[in-house]
Structure formats: C-alpha cells, structure tokens
C-alpha cells in the first residue's frame, strides 16, 4: 500500500469503528477462504461487518476512537467484527467460533469499554435489535387485537342468536 492509501484506509476504518457500538477482535489463522467468506456473509446478513486488517493500521485508527483501550489485542493474524447493533457481531462470532476451532475470539469492546470473552459470550445470548423490535411490535399490537375481538364479539353473538332462532 502507498502512504496515501494507508491514510485513506485508516480514516475509513476509524469512521466505521466510530459509528459502531461493538467491536469484536479474533484470530482467524487457518481459516479457509470459503470459511472466511461464510463468516463475512453471516456478518453481513446480521447487519455487521467483518474485516481482516493490518494490526499497525488498525491501532492507528483505534487511537482516535472510543475503542482505543483494545489496541493491545492486535497481535498476530487478527480480524475485527463490528456493528451499530451491539449484539449481532458478538452473536455471529460466538456461533462461528463454536463451528470452527481455528477461529478464536480474543476480546473486544462495547461502547468504549474493553470486554473479555465472558462478556462477549453474555452479549451473544441477548436478543438482537431486530428481535427486540419484533417483541415490542407484538406487545403493542396484542392489546389492539384484543380490543378488536371484544368490540366485534357482541355483534357475533347477535348473529349466532338470530341464526339459531331462524333455524328453529
């Protein structure tokens, strides 16, 4: 990479990480190209991004973000998963780690705080933003459905009464 390309890469990565609430750092050494592509697809379908990055450039990008405390995790062949949704990168990474032993989560950050594996595993058990939105919609629409059934029930009772009287 040329110096100007490196500067541009660092700035783009900084901007993407700045807009993220969670960053997961993992070692990926030994993953095949197909496995890496599968992980990228899973991350993308869950609203997260997965990137293999150069450690030195990533550390430079992290210096100016809320995640500067996780810069020490970048040793060896590292990759990052990040997203605005705090749960999705953790959930996908933990599930992927269970399937492929060559993929190892080494730490991460959530809203500027450094996370260890225990916190990342806990975060992965939480429902995602989309799941929470679905639950909220269900809770909000349930009373409306009950009101509609209560309002239409008297008319239904009258219709059944008239129907039974006309058959007799």
N, C-alpha and C positions, 0 to 999 in steps of 0.2 A: 504494500500500500504506500502511496505517496503521502507526504506530510499533510497536504490539503485534504486528501481522502480520509486520513486518520482524524483530523479535526472535525470534519463533517460527520463521521461515524460516531465520535464521542458526543457531539452535540445532539444528534438524533437519538442516541441511546439515553442520554441524560433527559431529554424531553419525554421520551416514552416512560422512563422509570419515574420521573416526576409526577406523571399522571396515573401512576399505579398505587394501589394501597398495599399490595403484597408482592414480594419478590422471593422466589424460592431458588436456592443455589444447589446444584447437583453435579456429581461426577458422572460422566457418560462414557468413559473409556471402555471400549469393547463392544459397544452397540453397533449393529449393522446399519447400513443405510436405510433398509426397509423399516427397521425398528425405530430409527430416528424420525423417519417420515411419518410413521404411525403415531408417534408421540406428538409431533407437530400438528397432525390432523386432529387428534383428540383435544389438544390445547385450543386450537382454532375453533373447533365446534363448541367448545365451552366458553368462548369469549376471552381466552388467554393467549399469550404469545410465548414461544419457546425459542431461544437463541443460543447458539454456541458462540462464545465471544472470546476475544483475546483478553487475558487477565489484566495486563497493564492498561489497556484502553478502557476496560470496564471500571477499573479502580479510578481512573481519571474522571469518568462520567459520574461515578458514585460520590466523588468528593463534594459536588455541588448539590446533592440531593439529601432527602431525609434518611436515606439508607447508607450514609457514609460509614456507619458502625459495622456493616457486614463486609467491608472491603477485605478484611483478613481471611475470609473464606475462599478467596480466589487464588488457589494454588493448584497446580496440576490441570488436567483437562476438565474445565468447568463449563457449565451451561446455566442459563437462567430461564425461569418461567415467571411471568409477571402479568398482572391484570388490574383493572379498576375494581373488579369484583374480588373481595378478599378471600373467598373460599375456592373458586374454580381452579387456580393454579395448584393449590395445595392438594385438592381432591384428585385431580388428574395425575399429579406427580406421585402421590402416595399409591394410587391404584397401579400406576405404571411400574413403580418400584417393586410391588408385590409380584408382578408378572415377570419382570426381567431383573435378575440379580446383578447384572453389570451396571445398572442404573442405581446410583446411591445418592439420596438427599443428604446434604451435609449441613444445611441450615438455611436461614432466610431472614426476612424482615417483614414486619407488619406495621404500617403507619409510623415508621421511624424507629421502632423497637426491634432489637435483634431477637430472633426466635431460634430455639433449639428443636430437635426432632420431636420431642414430646408435644410442644406447642403446635408444630406443623401437623402432626397426626390428629390433634384435637380439632384444629381448624378444618381439616379434611372431613371430619364427621359432621360438621354443621351443614345445614341446608344452604344451597346457593341462593343468590339474589332472585333468580327466576323461580325457584321453588317457593321462596318466601312470598313473592308476588302472587303466585298461584294460590297459596293458602289464604292470603289476605282477600283476594277476589272471591274465593269460596266462602270465607266468613262474612263478607259484605253481602254477597248475593243470597246466602241462605235465608236471612230474615225476609228479604223481598219475596222469595219463593213461598215462604210460609204465609205471608200476608196475602199473596195472590190466591193460594189454595183456600184460606179461610174466607176470603171475600167471595169466591166462586162457589163454595160449598153449599150455602143456603139455596142458591138457585139450582144446584144439582139435586138437592133433597126435594125441592118442589117438583122438579121434572120427574124424579123417580116416583113421587107420590101420585102425580097426575097419570103417569104411565101405568102404575099398578091399579089405580081406580078405573081407568078406561078399559083394562083387560078384564076386570071383574064384572 
